[in-house]
């Protein structure tokens, strides 16, 4: 009798989980973006969300929670009820912060599960026209001939553009000086003015200055050329392998969110990302759609965190 009662309880719990998945979602979903409106993550999800909302039959409300290098908004989702109604969209800060910040209020691998890696995009290395180098090999030769004299701007200590510069230094074996700014906008302004000599940037941020001749692009990260800048070679093509600093955008839920709910979210987001109209729009903006399964995404995040910790520790970067 006791065994029978136990089996009935387990069966009831299983049916309850199935019923939850079959009815999810029954109310609007909160999508936390731990950055200000108008940034790369915010722009990406605002393209995707209308189609996903229509598919799910429920509104997805984007909630921007900037500050603390994305930590504050990320922590909100880490501590939210694990029911699928509060989820997170973040960029590569999600996988670099564990190496940069030793006192995070959450444990990334323990407190989150991946829904899908939505997309990635290369970063490009741009230089001021006063820099004589026209190719990556020429830039490396120049840096080695004059160590410590070339500098590069970033959007701040620990930012993705800072980490890309440190990775370039490690891979190429060069000594270039980091100049941090309070945001990518001021860094770009000083680069155009010739106050600094080079910087990593997103395609959308630098494209108009490349086309106007105010900046020169030398190479981009990634395994292949990007349709938005088809004439720009990759670092690999340029003979410098290992500058793997693409920006990734992922979607996450609290770790104990029921797998069936995660599956529903994954199916609807990946369906939208793969729709021909939306996929072409993202391609035109320089994004490359990934839209993988939850298990693949979680494994990918684990590997990325380990890789960035090694790079950050070698460079001695710390962010308080």
C-alpha positions in Angstrom: 0.0 0.0 0.0 2.8 2.4 0.9 4.6 1.7 -2.4 1.3 2.2 -4.3 0.7 5.6 -2.6 4.3 6.6 -3.4 3.8 5.7 -7.1 0.5 7.7 -7.2 2.3 10.7 -5.7 5.1 10.5 -8.3 2.6 10.1 -11.1 0.6 13.1 -9.9 3.8 15.2 -9.8 4.7 14.1 -13.3 1.2 14.9 -14.6 1.5 18.3 -12.9 4.7 19.1 -14.6 3.3 18.0 -17.9 0.2 20.1 -17.4 2.4 23.1 -16.6 4.3 22.6 -19.8 1.2 22.2 -21.9 -0.3 25.4 -20.6 2.8 27.5 -20.5 2.7 30.4 -20.9 -0.5 31.6 -19.3 0.7 35.2 -18.6 3.3 37.7 -19.9 6.9 36.8 -19.7 9.5 39.3 -18.4 12.7 39.3 -20.4 15.5 41.1 -18.4 18.2 42.9 -20.5 21.0 43.9 -18.1 22.0 46.8 -20.3 20.6 50.2 -21.3 18.2 50.5 -24.2 19.8 50.9 -27.6 22.7 48.6 -27.0 23.5 45.4 -28.9 21.6 43.0 -26.7 18.6 45.3 -26.5 18.5 45.9 -30.3 18.8 42.2 -31.0 15.9 41.1 -28.7 13.6 43.9 -29.9 14.0 42.4 -33.4 13.2 38.9 -32.2 10.6 39.4 -29.5 7.5 40.4 -31.6 7.6 37.2 -33.5 8.2 35.1 -30.4 5.3 36.8 -28.6 3.0 36.0 -31.5 4.1 32.4 -31.5 3.7 31.9 -27.8 0.4 33.8 -27.6 1.7 35.9 -24.7 3.4 39.3 -24.5 7.1 39.3 -23.7 8.0 42.5 -21.8 11.6 43.7 -22.2 12.9 45.0 -18.9 16.2 47.0 -19.1 18.2 46.8 -15.9 21.6 48.4 -16.7 24.5 48.8 -14.3 27.3 46.9 -12.7 28.7 45.4 -15.9 25.4 43.5 -16.4 25.6 42.0 -12.9 22.5 43.6 -11.4 20.1 42.6 -14.0 21.6 39.1 -14.2 21.2 38.6 -10.5 17.5 39.5 -10.7 17.0 36.5 -13.0 19.2 34.2 -10.9 17.0 34.8 -7.9 13.6 34.9 -9.8 11.1 32.0 -9.5 12.1 29.2 -11.8 8.9 29.0 -13.7 9.9 30.4 -17.1 8.2 33.8 -16.6 11.5 35.7 -15.9 14.3 35.1 -18.3 17.6 36.8 -19.2 19.1 38.0 -22.5 22.8 38.9 -22.2 25.9 39.3 -24.3 29.4 37.9 -23.8 29.5 39.6 -20.4 27.7 36.5 -19.1 30.7 34.3 -19.8 33.5 36.8 -19.1 32.2 38.2 -15.8 33.0 34.9 -13.8 36.7 35.5 -14.7 36.6 39.3 -14.2 34.7 39.5 -10.9 35.5 37.2 -8.0 32.5 38.2 -5.9 29.5 37.8 -8.1 26.2 37.6 -6.2 25.4 34.4 -8.1 27.2 31.4 -9.5 26.8 31.4 -13.3 27.0 27.7 -13.9 25.0 26.8 -10.8 22.2 29.3 -11.0 21.3 29.4 -14.8 20.4 27.0 -17.5 20.7 27.9 -21.2 17.6 28.3 -23.4 19.5 29.0 -26.6 22.5 30.9 -27.9 20.7 33.3 -30.2 23.4 34.8 -32.3 27.0 35.9 -32.6 28.8 38.7 -34.4 32.4 39.4 -35.2 34.3 42.3 -33.8 36.6 44.3 -36.2 40.0 45.9 -35.6 40.0 49.5 -36.9 42.8 51.9 -36.9 43.1 55.7 -37.4 44.4 56.5 -41.0 47.6 57.9 -39.4 48.7 54.4 -38.5 50.8 53.2 -41.5 49.8 49.6 -41.2 47.4 48.4 -44.0 47.2 44.7 -42.9 47.4 42.7 -39.6 50.9 41.5 -40.5 52.1 45.1 -41.0 50.5 46.1 -37.7 52.1 43.3 -35.8 55.5 44.1 -37.4 55.0 47.8 -36.4 54.1 46.9 -32.8 57.1 44.6 -32.5 59.4 47.2 -33.9 58.1 49.8 -31.4 56.9 48.0 -28.3 54.7 50.0 -26.0 54.2 52.9 -28.4 50.9 51.8 -30.1 47.7 52.1 -28.0 44.2 50.8 -28.3 40.9 52.2 -26.9 38.2 50.2 -25.3 34.8 50.8 -23.8 36.2 50.3 -20.3 38.2 47.9 -18.1 36.9 44.4 -18.6 34.7 45.3 -21.6 34.5 43.0 -24.6 36.7 45.4 -26.6 39.3 45.4 -23.8 39.4 41.6 -23.7 39.7 41.5 -27.5 42.7 43.7 -27.3 44.3 41.6 -24.6 43.7 38.5 -26.7 45.4 40.1 -29.7 48.4 40.9 -27.5 48.6 37.3 -26.3 48.2 35.7 -29.7 50.5 38.1 -31.6 53.0 38.5 -28.8 52.9 42.3 -29.0 53.0 45.1 -26.5 50.3 47.7 -27.1 48.9 50.0 -24.4 45.3 49.8 -23.2 43.4 53.1 -23.0 40.0 52.5 -21.2 37.0 54.9 -21.8 33.6 55.1 -20.1 31.8 53.5 -22.9 32.3 52.6 -26.5 31.0 55.9 -27.8 33.7 58.1 -26.3 36.3 55.6 -27.3 35.1 55.7 -30.9 35.1 59.6 -30.9 38.7 59.8 -29.8 39.8 57.1 -32.3 38.2 59.1 -35.1 39.9 62.3 -33.8 43.3 60.5 -33.7 43.7 60.7 -29.9 44.1 56.9 -29.9 45.4 54.7 -32.7 43.2 51.6 -32.8 40.2 49.8 -31.3 38.1 46.7 -31.6 34.5 47.5 -32.5 31.2 46.1 -33.6 30.5 46.3 -37.3 27.4 48.5 -36.9 29.3 51.0 -34.7 32.2 51.5 -37.1 30.8 50.9 -40.5 29.9 54.5 -41.4 33.4 55.7 -40.4 35.0 53.0 -42.5 33.0 54.0 -45.5 33.8 57.6 -45.0 37.5 56.9 -44.8 37.8 58.2 -41.2 38.9 54.7 -40.1 40.6 51.8 -41.7 39.5 48.2 -40.9 42.3 45.6 -40.9 40.5 42.3 -40.0 37.6 40.8 -38.2 37.1 37.8 -35.9 35.3 34.7 -36.8 35.8 31.6 -39.0 34.6 33.3 -42.2 34.1 36.7 -43.7 31.0 38.6 -42.8 28.4 39.5 -45.5 28.1 43.0 -44.0 31.8 43.6 -44.8 32.6 41.0 -47.5 36.0 42.5 -48.5 37.4 42.4 -45.0 39.6 39.4 -44.2 39.4 37.4 -41.0 42.3 37.2 -38.6 42.8 33.6 -39.6 43.1 34.6 -43.3 45.6 37.3 -42.3 47.8 34.7 -40.7 46.9 35.4 -37.0 45.0 32.4 -35.6 43.4 32.4 -32.2 41.9 35.9 -32.0 38.5 34.4 -31.1 36.7 37.4 -29.6 33.3 37.3 -31.2 30.3 38.7 -29.3 27.7 36.1 -28.4 24.1 36.7 -27.3 22.4 34.1 -25.2 19.1 33.5 -23.5 18.9 32.0 -20.0 16.5 30.9 -17.3 17.0 30.1 -13.6 18.6 26.7 -13.2 15.7 24.8 -11.8 13.2 25.9 -14.5 11.3 22.7 -15.6 12.9 21.2 -18.7 9.6 21.2 -20.6 9.2 24.9 -20.1 12.8 25.5 -21.2 12.0 23.4 -24.3 8.9 25.5 -25.1 10.9 28.7 -24.9 13.7 27.2 -27.0 11.3 26.0 -29.7 9.7 29.4 -30.0 12.9 31.5 -30.0 14.7 29.3 -32.4 11.7 29.2 -34.7 11.8 33.0 -34.8 15.5 33.2 -35.3 15.4 30.7 -38.2 12.5 32.4 -40.0 13.8 33.6 -43.4 12.7 37.2 -43.0 14.1 37.7 -39.6 17.3 35.7 -40.4 18.0 37.9 -43.4 17.5 41.1 -41.3 20.0 39.8 -38.8 22.5 38.9 -41.5 22.2 42.4 -43.0 23.1 43.8 -39.5 26.2 41.6 -39.2 24.7 38.9 -36.9 25.1 35.2 -37.5 22.2 33.1 -36.2 23.0 30.2 -33.9 19.7 29.1 -32.4 20.9 25.9 -30.7 19.4 23.4 -28.3 19.4 24.1 -24.5 21.9 21.3 -23.8 24.3 22.5 -26.5 24.0 26.1 -25.2 24.7 25.2 -21.6 27.8 23.1 -22.7 28.9 26.0 -24.9 28.7 28.5 -22.0 30.7 26.2 -19.7 33.5 26.0 -22.3 33.5 29.7 -22.9 33.7 30.6 -19.2 36.7 28.3 -18.8 38.4 29.8 -21.9 37.9 33.4 -20.8 39.1 32.7 -17.3 42.4 31.5 -18.7 42.8 34.6 -20.9 41.8 37.0 -18.1 44.1 35.4 -15.5 47.0 35.5 -17.9 46.4 39.2 -18.6 45.9 39.9 -14.9 42.6 41.8 -15.5 40.5 42.5 -12.5 37.2 44.4 -12.2 35.9 45.4 -8.8 
